[in-house]
């Protein structure tokens, strides 16, 4: 049976997150604009999500620094290349897709009453 992401032990999830962050710290050639264009998120997003999840323990700049392994301004001047018009267009399309999918997720959440048992609302395998 495939585990649900929310049922994975926090220690396992944290180890996977740290490995992802270390991988991105190593792969400085993977530009944020390309990550955004392909996956709709980048290092900045991860740092922002980390800050949000900290419930005020650290701010956005501190979250990003944890992900980059250095202050964002230093990473940017050291590793970030100028984005091409094509990269910017892919990123814009990807970000628009995120917004559409967020709206769909919200609509789906609202369409499933909390009083329904999961067997009635969960998709069938």
C-alpha positions as CSV (number, residue, x, y, z in Angstrom):
1,X,0.0,0.0,0.0
2,X,1.3,3.4,-0.9
3,X,1.7,5.7,2.1
4,X,-0.2,9.0,2.2
5,X,2.2,11.9,2.5
6,X,0.6,13.0,5.7
7,X,1.1,9.6,7.3
8,X,4.8,9.6,6.8
9,X,6.7,9.9,10.1
10,X,8.0,13.5,10.6
11,X,11.6,12.3,11.1
12,X,11.5,10.5,7.7
13,X,9.9,13.5,6.0
14,X,12.5,15.9,7.6
15,X,15.4,13.7,6.4
16,X,14.0,13.7,2.9
17,X,13.6,17.5,3.0
18,X,17.1,18.0,4.3
19,X,18.4,15.8,1.5
20,X,16.5,17.8,-1.1
21,X,17.9,21.1,0.3
22,X,21.4,19.7,0.3
23,X,21.0,18.5,-3.3
24,X,19.8,22.0,-4.3
25,X,22.7,23.6,-2.4
26,X,25.1,21.3,-4.4
27,X,23.4,21.9,-7.7
28,X,24.0,25.6,-8.0
29,X,23.8,25.1,-11.8
30,X,20.0,24.5,-11.5
31,X,18.7,28.0,-11.8
32,X,15.6,29.0,-9.8
33,X,13.9,30.3,-13.0
34,X,14.3,26.8,-14.5
35,X,12.9,25.1,-11.4
36,X,10.0,27.5,-11.4
37,X,9.4,26.9,-15.1
38,X,9.4,23.1,-14.7
39,X,8.0,22.5,-11.3
40,X,6.4,25.7,-10.2
41,X,8.6,26.2,-7.1
42,X,12.2,27.1,-6.4
43,X,14.6,27.6,-3.5
44,X,12.9,30.8,-2.5
45,X,9.6,28.9,-2.3
46,X,11.2,26.2,-0.1
47,X,12.7,28.9,2.2
48,X,9.4,30.7,2.4
49,X,7.5,27.5,3.2
50,X,10.1,26.7,5.9
51,X,9.6,30.2,7.4
52,X,5.8,29.8,7.3
53,X,6.0,26.3,8.9
54,X,8.2,27.7,11.7
55,X,5.2,29.6,13.1
56,X,7.4,32.7,13.6
57,X,10.6,31.0,14.8
58,X,12.4,32.6,11.8
59,X,11.5,35.1,9.1
60,X,11.5,34.8,5.3
61,X,15.2,35.8,5.0
62,X,16.2,33.2,7.6
63,X,14.1,30.5,5.9
64,X,15.8,31.2,2.6
65,X,19.2,31.3,4.1
66,X,18.6,27.9,5.6
67,X,17.7,26.6,2.1
68,X,20.5,28.3,0.2
69,X,23.1,27.6,2.9
70,X,24.1,31.3,2.7
71,X,22.3,34.7,2.5
72,X,20.2,34.9,-0.6
73,X,22.0,38.0,-1.8
74,X,25.3,36.2,-1.7
75,X,23.9,33.1,-3.6
76,X,22.3,35.4,-6.2
77,X,25.5,37.3,-7.0
78,X,27.6,34.1,-6.9
79,X,25.4,31.6,-8.8
80,X,22.3,33.3,-10.5
81,X,22.5,33.9,-14.2
82,X,20.4,36.4,-16.1
83,X,17.1,34.8,-17.2
84,X,16.3,34.5,-20.8
85,X,12.9,35.6,-22.2
86,X,12.1,31.9,-22.8
87,X,12.9,31.0,-19.2
88,X,10.7,33.9,-18.0
89,X,7.9,32.8,-20.2
90,X,8.0,29.2,-18.9
91,X,8.1,30.5,-15.4
92,X,5.1,32.7,-15.9
93,X,3.1,29.8,-17.4
94,X,4.1,27.6,-14.6
95,X,3.2,30.1,-11.9
96,X,-0.2,30.6,-13.6
97,X,-0.7,26.8,-13.5
98,X,0.0,26.9,-9.7
99,X,-2.7,29.5,-9.2
100,X,-5.2,27.5,-11.2
101,X,-4.4,24.3,-9.3
102,X,-4.6,26.1,-6.0
103,X,-8.1,27.4,-6.9
104,X,-9.1,23.9,-8.0
105,X,-7.8,22.4,-4.7
106,X,-9.8,25.0,-2.7
107,X,-12.9,24.3,-4.7
108,X,-12.5,20.5,-4.2
109,X,-11.9,21.0,-0.4
110,X,-15.2,23.0,-0.2
111,X,-17.1,20.4,-2.2
112,X,-16.4,17.6,0.3
113,X,-18.4,18.1,3.4
114,X,-16.5,17.1,6.6
115,X,-19.5,15.1,7.7
116,X,-19.1,12.6,4.8
117,X,-17.2,9.5,5.7
118,X,-13.9,9.1,3.7
119,X,-15.3,6.1,1.9
120,X,-17.9,8.4,0.3
121,X,-15.5,11.2,-0.7
122,X,-12.2,9.4,-1.4
123,X,-11.4,8.5,-5.0
124,X,-11.7,4.8,-5.7
125,X,-8.4,3.0,-6.5
